[in-house]
Amino acid sequence: MAILIKAIQRANPRDKDAPKKWYAVQNSTGLVPETKVAELIADETTLNPSEALMSIRQLRKIIQRLMADGHSVKLGDWGTFYPSLNSSGKVKKEDLKATDINCVNINFQPGEELKAAMQKVDFVWIDKLVEGKTNAGGGSGEDDRPVIE
């Protein structure tokens, strides 16, 4: 398993005269629907796919309810979901009304375990895959990258 990456050249928005630089960016390999996630959970547990799907949907419902009540929801070392607001500013406190809230955002703060796991992922350059090479990594030389199995 690896994250596919490609090189993109970008200008510095603060300094239009600065030379463009190359940055590594992720290339998504697709969106996994909750039914597929339920199948994967069923493969790893004693739940069948329908039970796993029901659990996912119930978790979503409970998280929505708790956040609508103003709670943050911590799911172990996975991370925390929490609501935040975007509102119009007013000069005087007494002029601020609930109708000045433009939207409620949903935020996710990953836990330490999830952050650590993501730091261990491998990377594969898309252009190398197209050329038929399957080396991973991000070093400057061709030979310093481990081969993906």
Backbone as a ProteinNet text record, in pm:
[ID]
protein_1_A
[PRIMARY]
MAILIKAIQRANPRDKDAPKKWYAVQNSTGLVPETKVAELIADETTLNPSEALMSIRQLRKIIQRLMADGHSVKLGDWGTFYPSLNSSGKVKKEDLKATDINCVNINFQPGEELKAAMQKVDFVWIDKLVEGKTNAGGGSGEDDRPVIE
[TERTIARY]
84.4	0	88.3	48.7	126.9	37.5	82.1	14.7	82.2	0.7	54.3	80.2	196.2	231.4	280.9	271.7	325.1	385.6	468.4	534.4	453.2	427.9	354.8	440.5	452.9	529	432.1	467.9	380.3	460.1	391.5	451	426.5	509.4	492.2	388.3	269.5	165.4	204.1	300.2	344	452.9	519.2	628.1	619.8	546.7	524.4	653.9	757.5	884	976.7	943.5	1027.6	1017.1	1123.6	1117.5	1015.3	950.8	855.5	931.2	863.2	922.9	836.1	901.2	831.5	790.3	666.8	612.5	552.3	566.3	501.8	357.3	264	122.7	63	-35	-101.3	-195.9	-201.7	-299.9	-394.6	-519.8	-615.8	-637.8	-648.8	-675.6	-823.9	-904.4	-1048.5	-1114.3	-1245.3	-1327.3	-1383.9	-1369.1	-1420.5	-1554.2	-1664.2	-1795.8	-1810.5	-1907.3	-1923.7	-1959.1	-2024.3	-2054.7	-1927.2	-1827.8	-1699.1	-1626	-1632.8	-1572.1	-1636.8	-1768.9	-1839.9	-1792.6	-1771.1	-1719.2	-1580.3	-1496	-1361.3	-1364.9	-1455.5	-1472.5	-1519.2	-1613	-1664	-1552.3	-1461.2	-1348.3	-1254	-1251.9	-1158.5	-1223.3	-1356	-1427.9	-1526.2	-1605.5	-1711.1	-1843	-1844.1	-1965.5	-1982.8	-2108.3	-2130	-2137.2	-2130.4	-2130.2	-2249.9	-2368.4	-2487	-2474.6	-2423.6	-2405	-2298.7	-2192.9	-2086.7	-2139.4	-2219.1	-2277.8	-2371.5	-2451.1	-2541.4	-2460.8	-2350.3	-2265.9	-2209.1	-2163.2	-2109.8	-2217.9	-2336.5	-2446.4	-2491.1	-2490.7	-2525.4	-2418.4	-2291.3	-2183.3	-2199.2	-2228.3	-2249.3	-2364.7	-2473.5	-2592	-2559.6	-2486.7	-2451.5	-2355.9	-2256.6	-2162.8	-2237.3	-2329.4	-2409.5	-2489.5	-2553.2	-2636	-2551.9	-2439.8	-2355.2	-2298.1	-2253.9	-2200.9	-2310.7	-2431.8	-2544.8	-2578.5	-2539.3	-2557.8	-2436	-2339.8	-2224.2	-2105.5	-2110.7	-2001.6	-1893.9	-1772.4	-1667.1	-1675.1	-1640.6	-1651.3	-1514.8	-1458.4	-1328.1	-1346.9	-1287.7	-1295.3	-1158.1	-1126.9	-1000.6	-880.5	-783.8	-663.4	-683.6	-804.7	-832.7	-837.8	-910.7	-916.6	-1046.6	-1061.8	-1175.2	-1247.5	-1379.3	-1465.3	-1517.7	-1522.7	-1578.5	-1635.4	-1743.2	-1801.7	-1731.4	-1733.9	-1688.9	-1781.4	-1783.8	-1876.1	-1802.6	-1871.3	-1824.5	-1935.2	-1902.7	-2007.5	-1959	-2055.5	-2026.6	-1991.3	-1893.8	-1854.3	-1941.2	-1956.9	-2032.6	-1945.4	-1963	-1885.9	-1925	-2055.6	-2104.3	-2150.9	-2117.2	-2156.3	-2307.6	-2382.3	-2528.8	-2592.7	-2517.3	-2569.1	-2553	-2472.3	-2447.9	-2566.5	-2618.3	-2732.8	-2697.2	-2771.8	-2750.1	-2766.3	-2846.5	-2865.7	-2739.8	-2642.6	-2516.3	-2421.5	-2460.8	-2379.9	-2404.3	-2296.7	-2307.1	-2311.4	-2230.1	-2230.3	-2163.6	-2196	-2132.4	-2037.5	-1911.7	-1811.7	-1790	-1753	-1717.3	-1567.6	-1498.6	-1353.6	-1316.2	-1200.7	-1147.6	-1002.2	-968	-829.6	-781.2	-691.1	-646.5	-571.6	-585.1	-512.9	-368.4	-289.6	-146.3	-122	-201.1	-181.7	-205.1	-311.1	-340.9	-234.2	-191.8	-85.4	42.8	79.1	201.8	192.4	75.8	57.8	73.2	23.1	32.2	174.3	257.4	396.8	479.7	424	496.3	457.3	369.3	323.8	435.8	423.7	516.4	457.4	544	502	551.2	467.6	504.4	481.5	585.2	573.9	491.9	387.5	301	379.8	469.5	544.4	631.7	678.3	757.2	668.1	542.9	450	420.4	402.7	374.4	492.3	613.4	733.8	755.2	672.5	686.2	774.5	820.8	901.4	809.3	832.9	746.9	826.2	922.7	1000.7	922.9	933.8	867.3	969.8	922.2	1012.9	1012	1110.9	1113.8	1253.3	1351.2	1490	1527.7	1646.5	1690	1746.5	1787.4	1845.3	1751.2	1772.7	1687.9	1711.1	1835.1	1869.8	1838.5	1802.6	1782	1637	1555.6	1415.4	1385.1	1306.5	1270.5	1170.3	1172	1080.3	949.7	837.3	706.6	679.9	632.4	604.8	463.7
-118.3	0	123.8	219.8	342	456	576.2	696.2	734.8	753.4	796	946	986	1128.2	1169.8	1299.6	1356.7	1491.8	1540.6	1670.1	1778.6	1887.3	2002.4	2127	2208.4	2332.7	2445.8	2522.9	2631.3	2758.5	2870.1	3001.4	3040.2	3127.5	3181	3292.6	3276.4	3378.8	3511.7	3508	3630.8	3703.4	3630.7	3690.1	3636.2	3708.1	3663.9	3654.7	3727.7	3727	3613.4	3547.8	3438.3	3320.5	3243.3	3127.1	3025.3	2957.5	2852.9	2737.4	2668.9	2553.6	2430.6	2315.2	2188	2132.6	2082.4	2026.3	1888.9	1798.4	1667.9	1683.5	1631.2	1635	1495.9	1468.4	1338.5	1330.6	1213.2	1184.8	1080	1117.4	1025.1	904.9	788.6	666.8	633.7	721.4	702.2	717	722.6	737.5	600.9	560	430.9	455.8	398.7	420.6	342.1	382.9	318.8	170.7	129.4	-12.8	-95.1	-40.6	-109.6	-111.6	-1	3.2	-103.1	-117.5	-219.1	-359.3	-384.2	-514.1	-539.2	-436.8	-450.9	-475.5	-407.3	-430.4	-573.7	-620.8	-757.1	-859.6	-831	-921.5	-929.7	-824.6	-817.6	-851.2	-871	-892.4	-1008.6	-1029.8	-1132	-1074.5	-947.1	-886.4	-928.3	-937.4	-955.6	-815.7	-804.2	-670.8	-583.5	-641.7	-562.8	-506.5	-587.9	-541.5	-432.4	-449.2	-348.3	-216.8	-226.4	-106.3	-37.8	-116.4	-58.8	11	-47.6	13.8	146.6	151.5	276.6	383.5	346.4	443.1	490	400.2	439.6	531.7	501.8	588.1	728.6	736	866.5	941	870.8	931.2	983	903.7	942.5	1062	1060.7	1173.5	1301.4	1292.3	1409.9	1462.1	1373.9	1414	1480.9	1419.6	1476.1	1611.6	1624.7	1754.8	1860.1	1819.3	1913.5	1962.5	1884.5	1926.1	2001.5	2031.8	2112.3	2033.5	1901.6	1818.1	1795.8	1775	1717.1	1567.3	1489	1343.8	1281.6	1221.5	1157.6	1007.9	954.9	812	749.5	729.7	667.6	739.9	661	717.5	753.2	729.9	762.2	913.2	983	1127.7	1183.7	1315.1	1387.5	1467.7	1452.5	1534.9	1648.1	1768.8	1880.5	1986.3	2054	2159.7	2293.4	2377.8	2516.1	2603.1	2731.5	2823.4	2924.1	2968.7	3077.3	3182.1	3301.9	3403.7	3539.2	3625.4	3763.8	3840.8	3928.8	4008.7	4131.3	4170.8	4292.1	4381.4	4511.7	4606.8	4598.3	4588.9	4583	4441.4	4395.3	4262.3	4244.1	4347.5	4336.3	4326.9	4361.2	4349.5	4208.1	4125.3	3989.8	3900.4	3832.1	3742.8	3605.6	3505.7	3370.6	3366.3	3456.9	3459.8	3507.8	3560.9	3602.9	3485	3367.7	3247.8	3204.2	3200.8	3166.1	3015.8	2942.4	2797.1	2731.5	2604.5	2522.1	2428.1	2430.5	2343.7	2221.1	2112.1	1990.5	1971.8	1961.3	1945.6	1809.5	1760.8	1634.7	1656.9	1626.3	1634	1492.1	1444	1305.7	1284.4	1164.1	1126.7	1091.7	1076.4	1048.7	918.4	815.8	687	699.7	767.7	786.4	872.5	978.2	1063.6	984.4	904	824.4	722.7	660.5	562.2	626.8	747.9	815.8	860.5	875.1	913.4	795.2	675.3	555.5	506.3	579.7	534	543.2	461.9	467.5	557.9	608.7	694.2	633.9	643.9	596.7	711.4	744.7	848.5	793.6	866.3	823.5	809.2	903.8	896.9	771.4	721.7	598.3	477.9	480.6	372.2	367.9	486	494.1	438.8	463.6	413.5	265	206.7	65.5	34.5	136.7	115.8	124.6	42.6	43.5	74.1	162.8	201.5	300.9	289.2	381.3	473	565.1	653	791.7	868.6	1004.7	1058.3	970.9	1015	1076.1	1131.7	1199.3	1102.6	985	889.7	775.2	708.5	597.8	476.4	453.9	330.4	333.6	451	458.8	436.4	389.7	370.1	221.2	183.8	42.7	2	-123.2	-174.8	-212.9	-174.4	-211.9	-355.4	-432.1	-574	-594.4
0	0	0	-80.3	-90.1	-138.7	-111.8	-161.8	-292.8	-395.2	-524.5	-520.5	-570.6	-570.7	-708.1	-733.2	-856.3	-823.5	-912.4	-894.3	-964.6	-894	-948.1	-925.5	-1029	-1016	-982.9	-879.8	-834.7	-812.7	-835.9	-811.5	-665.8	-613.9	-479.5	-488.1	-424.7	-436.1	-371	-277.8	-211.3	-289.6	-377.8	-456.5	-598.6	-683.5	-821.3	-901.4	-860	-933.4	-889.4	-781.8	-732.9	-830.2	-841.1	-930.9	-879.5	-974.5	-937.1	-874.2	-780.3	-713.6	-737.9	-727.9	-745	-609.2	-603.2	-480.9	-509.5	-412.3	-422.7	-376.5	-455.6	-420	-435.5	-352.8	-356.4	-474.4	-534.2	-637.6	-581.3	-559.7	-499.4	-589.3	-526.9	-603.1	-604.6	-549.8	-554.8	-418.5	-421	-301.5	-265.5	-141.4	-95.9	-27.1	-79.8	-18.4	111.9	193.1	323.1	310.5	201.3	184.8	169.2	101.2	87.3	221.6	295	428.5	516.8	507.7	586.3	548.4	420.7	377	435.2	435.5	490.7	640.8	711	854.8	878.3	797.6	812.1	791.9	701	676.7	796.3	879.5	992.7	1127.5	1127.7	1253.6	1239.1	1343.5	1338.5	1287.1	1253.1	1198	1052.7	1008.8	865.1	802.8	670	607.6	645.1	659.6	696.7	837.3	929.2	1066.5	1072.9	996.4	993.7	936.5	829.8	769.8	867.9	939.5	1039.2	1149.4	1190.8	1293.6	1246.5	1121.6	1065.2	1063.9	1019.2	1010.9	1148.9	1246.9	1383.3	1441.5	1415.7	1462.7	1405.1	1275.4	1210.9	1277.4	1303.3	1365.8	1506	1584.4	1721.3	1720.1	1631.2	1621.7	1585.6	1488.7	1450	1568.7	1640.4	1754.4	1863.1	1897.2	2002.3	1961.9	1836.8	1792.8	1785.7	1748.4	1746.2	1886.5	1988	2127	2179.7	2091.6	2130.2	2181.8	2173.6	2223.3	2116.5	2163.2	2080.1	2103.2	2001.2	2011.9	1986.3	2092.8	2081.5	2062.3	1957.4	1928.5	1953.7	2079.1	2118.4	2060.2	2014.7	1953.7	1807	1756.6	1617.4	1597.7	1686.3	1676.8	1730.2	1713.5	1770.1	1662.6	1659	1574.3	1661	1604.9	1682.1	1587.2	1631.1	1548.7	1572.2	1470.9	1485.7	1400.8	1433.3	1366.7	1279.4	1176.8	1092.3	1096.7	1146.1	1159.7	1109.4	1085	1047.8	1174.8	1167.2	1282.5	1299.7	1420.9	1454.3	1542.1	1529.9	1608.6	1756	1782.7	1920.5	1953.1	2072.9	2118.4	2113.2	2153.2	2158.3	2018.6	1914.7	1778.2	1721.5	1786.2	1738.2	1771.3	1668.1	1683.8	1626	1665.7	1614.2	1462.4	1407.6	1261.8	1189.2	1263	1202.1	1179.2	1226.5	1201.2	1057.6	980.3	837.7	816	888.8	874.9	995.2	1011.8	1113.9	1040.7	1079.6	1018.1	1105	1041	1113.1	1096.5	1208.8	1207.1	1263.2	1220.3	1272.6	1308	1432.3	1478.8	1499.4	1415.2	1430.4	1561.1	1616.1	1736.6	1704.4	1809.4	1791.6	1716.4	1743	1676.2	1525.7	1486.6	1344.5	1277.4	1345.1	1289.3	1269.3	1369.6	1360.2	1247.1	1231.4	1124.4	987.2	972.1	841.8	809.4	911.7	886.8	836.7	843.6	802.4	663.4	594.1	462.4	359.9	255.8	143.4	36.7	-50	-159.7	-290.4	-394.1	-526.7	-624.3	-699.9	-802.4	-919.4	-957.8	-1067.5	-1196.9	-1224.6	-1349.6	-1356.5	-1241.5	-1238.5	-1268.9	-1220.4	-1251.5	-1400.5	-1459.6	-1601.9	-1682	-1634.4	-1701.3	-1675.7	-1588.5	-1558.8	-1440.6	-1369.5	-1250	-1129.9	-1028.9	-910.3	-784.8	-795.6	-677.6	-595.2	-464.2	-372.6	-310.5	-228.9	-156.4	-214	-179.9	-228.4	-232.9	-231.1	-233.3	-365.8	-370.6	-491.3	-594.4	-552	-645.5	-673.3	-786	-823.6	-733.5	-689.3	-619.3	-470.6	-415.6	-270.6	-230.7	-322.9	-291.6	-276.6	-172.4	-158.5	-265.8	-303	-403.4	-334.8	-396	-342.7	-379.7	-281	-305	-350.2
[MASK]
+++++++++++++++++++++++++++++++++++++++++++++++++++++++++++++++++++++++++++++++++++++++++++++++++++++++++++++++++++++++++++++++++++++++++++++++++++++

